Amino acid sequence: MNMVLLNRSVISGYPDGKFRPERVVTRAAFAKIMVLAAGLNPVKVSKTSFSDIKPSDWEAPFVEAAKSYLNGYKQANGKLVFKPDAPATREDVAVAIVKLKGYNKTKLPDRTIIQAMFKDYNFDFRLCQGLCRACCRE
């Protein structure tokens, strides 16, 4: 999979040309990976939607392109933050994929594919219905 992403210029490693697969993928890096892998266009940015990202930050065009798929966080003071340096969690990735694929209450994924992809598949889906509803809100 990494070679496919490399060949499509979705991932390119660090500026020194090295890959560091043992490192945590940040939310900013995941936004870039998701945007490029999905064929979305990075957005020209003069103002960002998140108070913790400046228009001049390398991730700004990717975060703005991904904001419909990756959640921001509203702080007590009302400001919206993205937390670009925080690790991309499994939940971040799952929510982004659900939204990107257009799944909703009437269009659901094939569970056999999910079962093959995740070793911890065997859980009661009813336990996460609230989360699924929140992710698929129309």
N, CA, C and O of each residue as an XYZ file, in Angstrom:
552
protein
N       0.825     -1.190      0.000
C       0.000      0.000      0.000
C       0.866      1.250      0.000
O       0.560      2.210     -0.707
N       1.953      1.257      0.787
C       2.812      2.435      0.817
C       3.410      2.744     -0.550
O       3.572      3.913     -0.899
N       3.742      1.714     -1.330
C       4.305      1.949     -2.659
C       3.264      2.571     -3.586
O       3.596      3.423     -4.411
N       2.012      2.152     -3.455
C       0.942      2.747     -4.263
C       0.815      4.222     -3.918
O       0.722      5.071     -4.805
N       0.811      4.524     -2.618
C       0.701      5.919     -2.188
C       1.928      6.724     -2.606
O       1.812      7.894     -2.970
N       3.081      6.109     -2.556
C       4.317      6.765     -2.987
C       4.270      7.047     -4.484
O       4.586      8.155     -4.917
N       3.881      6.059     -5.270
C       3.815      6.222     -6.730
C       2.787      7.265     -7.156
O       2.948      7.906     -8.195
N       1.739      7.438     -6.364
C       0.712      8.445     -6.664
C       1.048      9.801     -6.051
O       0.252     10.735     -6.149
N       2.217      9.919     -5.421
C       2.675     11.149     -4.752
C       1.763     11.583     -3.617
O       1.678     12.767     -3.292
N       1.079     10.608     -3.014
C       0.252     10.883     -1.844
C       1.146     11.029     -0.624
O       0.913     11.896      0.219
N       2.161     10.190     -0.525
C       3.155     10.301      0.530
C       4.521     10.470     -0.126
O       4.776      9.962     -1.218
N       5.377     11.186      0.559
C       6.704     11.417     -0.013
C       7.813     11.325      1.018
O       8.987     11.494      0.687
N       7.455     11.061      2.255
C       8.469     10.998      3.289
C       8.801     12.385      3.801
O       8.079     13.353      3.563
N       9.902     12.451      4.502
C      10.358     13.701      5.108
C      11.256     14.455      4.127
O      11.706     13.886      3.132
N      11.516     15.725      4.403
C      12.357     16.513      3.484
C      13.721     15.880      3.179
O      14.305     16.130      2.124
N      14.218     15.067      4.105
C      15.507     14.406      3.853
C      15.357     13.160      2.985
O      16.337     12.458      2.735
N      14.119     12.877      2.518
C      13.871     11.738      1.640
C      13.625     10.426      2.358
O      13.397      9.405      1.710
N      13.666     10.428      3.677
C      13.481      9.194      4.441
C      12.022      9.033      4.863
O      11.290     10.004      5.054
N      11.635      7.781      4.999
C      10.333      7.447      5.559
C      10.556      7.013      6.994
O      11.561      6.378      7.314
N       9.631      7.351      7.837
C       9.730      6.976      9.246
C       8.390      6.363      9.662
O       7.591      7.009     10.341
N       8.148      5.112      9.252
C       6.845      4.494      9.509
C       6.544      4.280     10.984
O       5.389      4.057     11.348
N       7.558      4.343     11.840
C       7.334      4.139     13.272
C       6.772      5.395     13.935
O       6.293      5.330     15.066
N       6.824      6.519     13.258
C       6.326      7.774     13.819
C       4.811      7.846     13.735
O       4.185      7.256     12.854
N       4.248      8.578     14.664
C       2.809      8.788     14.712
C       2.411      9.725     13.574
O       3.108     10.700     13.296
N       1.302      9.431     12.927
C       0.763     10.304     11.882
C      -0.086     11.370     12.575
O      -1.023     11.055     13.309
N       0.252     12.620     12.331
C      -0.505     13.710     12.946
C      -1.796     13.959     12.168
O      -1.976     13.460     11.058
N      -2.687     14.741     12.775
C      -3.934     15.102     12.099
C      -3.643     15.916     10.837
O      -4.338     15.772      9.831
N      -2.612     16.774     10.889
C      -2.238     17.557      9.709
C      -1.752     16.640      8.594
O      -2.157     16.788      7.441
N      -0.881     15.692      8.940
C      -0.362     14.762      7.925
C      -1.484     13.896      7.368
O      -1.529     13.634      6.166
N      -2.392     13.449      8.239
C      -3.510     12.644      7.749
C      -4.392     13.459      6.806
O      -4.876     12.931      5.804
N      -4.605     14.733      7.113
C      -5.402     15.582      6.219
C      -4.769     15.617      4.830
O      -5.468     15.505      3.824
N      -3.451     15.773      4.776
C      -2.759     15.799      3.486
C      -2.895     14.456      2.772
O      -3.210     14.413      1.583
N      -2.659     13.368      3.491
C      -2.764     12.031      2.897
C      -4.170     11.792      2.357
O      -4.340     11.310      1.238
N      -5.176     12.133      3.160
C      -6.557     11.897      2.757
C      -6.918     12.728      1.530
O      -7.519     12.212      0.588
N      -6.560     14.000      1.536
C      -6.896     14.884      0.412
C      -6.262     14.362     -0.878
O      -6.933     14.262     -1.905
N      -4.984     14.033     -0.826
C      -4.301     13.566     -2.033
C      -4.786     12.182     -2.474
O      -4.954     11.936     -3.669
N      -5.012     11.281     -1.518
C      -5.470      9.928     -1.862
C      -6.880      9.947     -2.453
O      -7.205      9.143     -3.327
N      -7.709     10.866     -1.972
C      -9.095     10.940     -2.442
C      -9.234     11.752     -3.725
O     -10.320     11.830     -4.298
N      -8.145     12.351     -4.172
C      -8.213     13.149     -5.392
C      -8.856     14.504     -5.188
O      -9.315     15.126     -6.146
N      -8.895     14.977     -3.929
C      -9.421     16.311     -3.655
C      -8.341     17.339     -3.971
O      -7.159     17.000     -4.032
N      -8.730     18.563     -4.167
C      -7.768     19.621     -4.442
C      -7.465     20.409     -3.184
O      -8.387     20.837     -2.489
N      -6.179     20.613     -2.871
C      -5.850     21.511     -1.767
C      -6.440     22.890     -2.062
O      -6.534     23.300     -3.219
N      -6.830     23.591     -1.020
C      -7.526     24.866     -1.159
C      -6.542     26.027     -0.995
O      -5.708     26.014     -0.089
N      -6.642     27.035     -1.876
C      -5.858     28.258     -1.660
C      -6.414     28.934     -0.420
O      -7.623     29.121     -0.286
N      -5.518     29.296      0.478
C      -5.963     29.794      1.779
C      -5.498     31.229      2.018
O      -4.305     31.528      1.965
N      -6.460     32.104      2.280
C      -6.118     33.455      2.722
C      -6.549     33.635      4.177
O      -6.024     34.488      4.893
N      -7.516     32.817      4.601
C      -7.988     32.815      5.983
C      -8.388     31.375      6.306
O      -9.031     30.711      5.494
N      -8.008     30.896      7.486
C      -8.341     29.520      7.841
C      -9.582     29.459      8.722
O      -9.987     30.452      9.326
N     -10.166     28.289      8.779
C     -11.348     28.050      9.599
C     -10.992     27.750     11.050
O     -11.867     27.735     11.916
N      -9.709     27.511     11.318
C      -9.268     27.073     12.639
C      -8.267     28.056     13.230
O      -7.344     28.498     12.547
N      -8.452     28.395     14.492
C      -7.600     29.416     15.125
C      -6.168     28.941     15.357
O      -5.287     29.766     15.596
N      -5.914     27.645     15.293
C      -4.558     27.139     15.527
C      -3.804     26.836     14.225
O      -2.750     26.201     14.253
N      -4.338     27.286     13.098
C      -3.667     27.114     11.807
C      -3.635     28.469     11.098
O      -4.664     29.119     10.915
N      -2.430     28.875     10.706
C      -2.259     30.130      9.964
C      -2.305     29.820      8.459
O      -1.948     28.717      8.045
N      -2.736     30.772      7.655
C      -2.766     30.546      6.199
C      -1.405     30.148      5.618
O      -1.345     29.467      4.595
N      -0.322     30.565      6.260
C       1.020     30.251      5.767
C       1.524     28.873      6.201
O       2.572     28.434      5.727
N       0.806     28.180      7.090
C       1.228     26.847      7.532
C       1.114     25.859      6.376
O       0.174     25.926      5.584
N       2.077     24.940      6.284
C       2.096     23.993      5.165
C       0.809     23.192      5.069
O       0.379     22.833      3.973
N       0.182     22.903      6.229
C      -1.001     22.050      6.222
C      -2.298     22.786      5.901
O      -3.320     22.149      5.646
N      -2.271     24.121      5.910
C      -3.504     24.896      5.738
C      -4.309     24.503      4.487
O      -5.520     24.310      4.602
N      -3.698     24.376      3.303
C      -4.499     24.009      2.110
C      -5.151     22.627      2.230
O      -6.238     22.400      1.700
N      -4.486     21.715      2.924
C      -5.018     20.355      3.062
C      -6.103     20.289      4.129
O      -7.120     19.620      3.950
N      -5.883     20.985      5.237
C      -6.881     21.001      6.313
C      -8.161     21.672      5.832
O      -9.259     21.202      6.130
N      -8.025     22.765      5.092
C      -9.220     23.437      4.573
C      -9.968     22.532      3.582
O     -11.199     22.516      3.571
N      -9.241     21.791      2.762
C      -9.879     20.863      1.816
C     -10.532     19.698      2.540
O     -11.507     19.129      2.049
N     -10.000     19.337      3.707
C     -10.486     18.160      4.442
C     -11.500     18.496      5.524
O     -12.021     17.589      6.174
N     -11.793     19.768      5.734
C     -12.604     20.143      6.897
C     -14.030     19.573      6.881
O     -14.667     19.495      7.931
N     -14.528     19.182      5.733
C     -15.853     18.544      5.691
C     -15.798     17.091      6.164
O     -16.830     16.482      6.447
N     -14.594     16.547      6.244
C     -14.420     15.133      6.576
C     -13.742     14.913      7.927
O     -13.971     13.894      8.578
N     -12.917     15.857      8.346
C     -12.215     15.764      9.628
C     -12.768     16.818     10.576
O     -12.860     17.994     10.222
N     -13.125     16.403     11.753
C     -13.723     17.317     12.717
C     -12.705     18.254     13.344
O     -11.551     17.887     13.568
N     -13.155     19.472     13.621
C     -12.409     20.394     14.455
C     -12.982     20.301     15.856
O     -13.905     19.527     16.109
N     -12.439     21.081     16.754
C     -12.885     21.060     18.146
C     -13.225     22.481     18.570
O     -12.425     23.399     18.383
N     -14.421     22.663     19.145
C     -14.828     23.979     19.625
C     -14.377     24.116     21.073
O     -14.705     23.281     21.916
N     -13.629     25.165     21.351
C     -13.143     25.411     22.691
C     -14.175     26.187     23.498
O     -15.137     26.719     22.944
N     -13.968     26.248     24.805
C     -14.890     26.951     25.700
C     -15.040     28.422     25.316
O     -16.100     29.014     25.521
N     -13.980     29.011     24.761
C     -14.033     30.419     24.358
C     -14.712     30.617     22.998
O     -14.802     31.740     22.502
N     -15.188     29.521     22.400
C     -15.900     29.583     21.130
C     -15.032     29.420     19.903
O     -15.548     29.286     18.793
N     -13.712     29.428     20.084
C     -12.814     29.275     18.941
C     -12.790     27.829     18.474
O     -12.891     26.899     19.274
N     -12.656     27.660     17.171
C     -12.572     26.334     16.568
C     -11.096     26.013     16.320
O     -10.386     26.792     15.686
N     -10.640     24.862     16.823
C      -9.253     24.442     16.628
C      -9.231     23.098     15.909
O     -10.182     22.320     15.985
N      -8.136     22.844     15.217
C      -7.978     21.592     14.482
C      -7.050     20.612     15.196
O      -7.184     19.400     15.031
N      -6.118     21.124     15.981
C      -5.095     20.327     16.664
C      -4.232     19.573     15.648
O      -4.195     18.343     15.657
N      -3.539     20.310     14.772
C      -2.792     19.677     13.686
C      -1.661     18.754     14.134
O      -1.320     17.806     13.427
N      -1.079     19.024     15.300
C       0.049     18.211     15.766
C      -0.373     17.029     16.632
O       0.465     16.221     17.031
N      -1.665     16.924     16.925
C      -2.165     15.782     17.698
C      -2.155     14.540     16.805
O      -2.298     14.651     15.587
N      -1.989     13.367     17.403
C      -2.024     12.139     16.594
C      -3.384     11.963     15.921
O      -4.420     12.252     16.519
N      -3.376     11.493     14.688
C      -4.629     11.125     14.014
C      -5.095      9.827     14.662
O      -4.390      8.819     14.615
N      -6.264      9.849     15.256
C      -6.771      8.665     15.937
C      -7.525      7.770     14.965
O      -7.879      8.180     13.859
N      -7.756      6.569     15.391
C      -8.552      5.641     14.583
C      -9.937      6.242     14.336
O     -10.510      6.078     13.259
N     -10.463      6.930     15.333
C     -11.769      7.577     15.185
C     -11.715      8.666     14.112
O     -12.630      8.769     13.295
N     -10.648      9.484     14.105
C     -10.490     10.501     13.062
C     -10.546      9.866     11.674
O     -11.262     10.332     10.788
N      -9.782      8.801     11.508
C      -9.697      8.115     10.216
C     -11.048      7.512      9.841
O     -11.501      7.646      8.704
N     -11.688      6.846     10.802
C     -12.983      6.207     10.529
C     -14.043      7.235     10.130
O     -14.771      7.040      9.157
N     -14.122      8.322     10.883
C     -15.109      9.361     10.578
C     -14.842      9.946      9.198
O     -15.769     10.149      8.414
N     -13.566     10.218      8.901
C     -13.218     10.789      7.597
C     -13.610      9.855      6.456
O     -14.155     10.300      5.446
N     -13.335      8.577      6.614
C     -13.667      7.613      5.559
C     -15.172      7.488      5.383
O     -15.664      7.433      4.256
N     -15.904      7.442      6.491
C     -17.368      7.355      6.411
C     -17.919      8.552      5.640
O     -18.756      8.396      4.752
N     -17.445      9.736      5.985
C     -17.935     10.943      5.311
C     -17.466     10.996      3.857
O     -18.235     11.358      2.967
N     -16.221     10.641      3.622
C     -15.660     10.671      2.270
C     -16.380      9.704      1.338
O     -16.618     10.017      0.172
N     -16.725      8.533      1.854
C     -17.414      7.525      1.046
C     -18.902      7.830      0.885
O     -19.592      7.163      0.114
N     -19.398      8.832      1.608
C     -20.796      9.214      1.478
C     -21.761      8.295      2.192
O     -22.951      8.280      1.879
N     -21.257      7.516      3.161
C     -22.150      6.631      3.909
C     -23.065      7.468      4.782
O     -22.671      8.501      5.323
N     -24.293      6.999      4.906
C     -25.262      7.648      5.770
C     -26.247      6.589      6.245
O     -25.953      5.396      6.174
N     -27.392      7.005      6.719
C     -28.355      6.049      7.279
C     -28.889      5.070      6.243
O     -29.308      3.970      6.601
N     -28.882      5.446      4.967
C     -29.421      4.566      3.933
C     -28.329      3.862      3.132
O     -28.595      2.831      2.513
N     -27.125      4.388      3.130
C     -26.011      3.768      2.410
C     -24.969      3.332      3.433
O     -24.256      4.166      3.991
N     -24.880      2.046      3.676
C     -23.970      1.506      4.678
C     -22.863      0.692      4.017
O     -23.058      0.153      2.928
N     -21.690      0.598      4.673
C     -20.588     -0.184      4.105
C     -20.840     -1.680      4.211
O     -21.640     -2.135      5.029
N     -20.154     -2.424      3.380
C     -20.197     -3.883      3.414
C     -19.399     -4.360      4.631
O     -18.183     -4.174      4.685
N     -20.063     -4.960      5.587
C     -19.396     -5.374      6.832
C     -18.342     -6.456      6.605
O     -17.408     -6.568      7.400
N     -18.463     -7.247      5.557
C     -17.457     -8.303      5.332
C     -16.100     -7.679      4.996
O     -15.060     -8.230      5.356
N     -16.107     -6.546      4.317
C     -14.849     -5.853      4.018
C     -14.248     -5.325      5.311
O     -13.047     -5.465      5.546
N     -15.080     -4.720      6.148
C     -14.605     -4.187      7.424
C     -14.066     -5.317      8.300
O     -13.029     -5.167      8.946
N     -14.764     -6.431      8.320
C     -14.337     -7.577      9.123
C     -12.961     -8.069      8.662
O     -12.131     -8.431      9.495
N     -12.716     -8.086      7.388
C     -11.433     -8.543      6.864
C     -10.311     -7.557      7.183
O      -9.155     -7.952      7.334
N     -10.654     -6.281      7.283
C      -9.633     -5.253      7.509
C      -9.234     -5.093      8.968
O      -8.093     -4.732      9.254
N     -10.147     -5.352      9.895
C      -9.891     -5.074     11.307
C     -10.016     -6.332     12.158
O     -11.059     -6.986     12.185
N      -8.939     -6.650     12.845
C      -8.916     -7.852     13.686
C      -9.881     -7.756     14.852
O     -10.375     -8.778     15.328
N     -10.160     -6.550     15.319
C     -11.063     -6.383     16.466
C     -12.503     -6.111     16.021
O     -13.265     -5.430     16.707
N     -12.846     -6.645     14.890
C     -14.171     -6.438     14.309
C     -15.291     -6.973     15.196
O     -16.363     -6.372     15.270
N     -15.058     -8.071     15.854
C     -16.127     -8.767     16.586
C     -16.566     -8.006     17.831
O     -16.196     -8.352     18.953
N     -17.341     -6.992     17.617
C     -17.944     -6.277     18.724
C     -19.386     -5.994     18.367
O     -19.786     -6.124     17.210
N     -20.149     -5.616     19.341
C     -21.568     -5.371     19.157
C     -21.763     -3.973     18.567
O     -21.542     -2.973     19.250
N     -22.175     -3.906     17.305
C     -22.347     -2.620     16.638
C     -23.373     -1.732     17.335
O     -23.337     -0.510     17.193
N     -24.275     -2.335     18.077
C     -25.272     -1.527     18.781
C     -24.618     -0.619     19.819
O     -25.192      0.403     20.196
N     -23.426     -0.981     20.282
C     -22.728     -0.180     21.276
C     -22.248      1.155     20.700
O     -22.032      2.108     21.449
N     -22.084      1.226     19.408
C     -21.574      2.470     18.815
C     -22.599      3.157     17.925
O     -22.234      3.989     17.095
N     -23.862      2.826     18.081
C     -24.876      3.438     17.232
C     -24.920      4.955     17.386
O     -25.124      5.672     16.407
N     -24.729      5.447     18.610
C     -24.733      6.891     18.826
C     -23.620      7.571     18.063
O     -23.827      8.619     17.450
N     -22.426      6.972     18.100
C     -21.283      7.528     17.380
C     -21.540      7.481     15.878
O     -21.255      8.442     15.164
N     -22.076      6.372     15.406
C     -22.362      6.250     13.976
C     -23.395      7.289     13.544
O     -23.278      7.878     12.470
N     -24.398      7.510     14.380
C     -25.406      8.519     14.039
C     -24.762      9.893     13.969
O     -25.055     10.678     13.067
N     -23.885     10.184     14.922
C     -23.225     11.492     14.944
C     -22.354     11.674     13.700
O     -22.311     12.763     13.128
N     -21.661     10.613     13.279
C     -20.783     10.693     12.108
C     -21.582     10.877     10.827
O     -21.135     11.557      9.904
N     -22.742     10.282     10.771
C     -23.518     10.242      9.532
C     -24.640     11.266      9.502
O     -25.524     11.196      8.648
N     -24.610     12.215     10.425
C     -25.641     13.240     10.464
C     -25.757     13.920      9.123
O     -24.751     14.268      8.504
N     -26.958     14.107      8.681
C     -27.156     14.748      7.371
C     -27.317     16.230      7.507
O     -27.492     16.927      6.507
